[in-house]
């Protein structure tokens, strides 16, 4: 997200995906602490990683042109 902010692309969809990442990580931590069923935890973890992949691709696109 830092690269996106420096490239001037830290708003809009990128900010929403970044907040979704934070939400999925918080949900993952709460689920792990309170319920701890592995399939749900894995799903939350996978969704948070999907957000990181989207942000990484968009950061690459923002820096290359």
C-alpha positions, 0 to 999 in steps of 0.5 A, a space after each residue: 500500500 505504501 508504493 500505491 500511496 507514493 505513486 498517487 494511487 492509494 485511494 478508491 479501489 486500492 484503499 477499499 481492497 486494503 481495508 478489506 485485507 485488514 478486515 479479513 485479517 481481523 476476522 481471521 484473528 478473532 475466529 482463531 481466538 474464539 472458534 478455531 475451525 480450520 476450514 473457515 480460518 483457511 478461507 479467511 486467510 486465503 481471502 486476505 492473501 487474495 487482497 494482497 495479490 490484487 494490491 501487488 498487481 495494482 502497485 506494479 501497474 501503477 509504477 510501470 505506467 
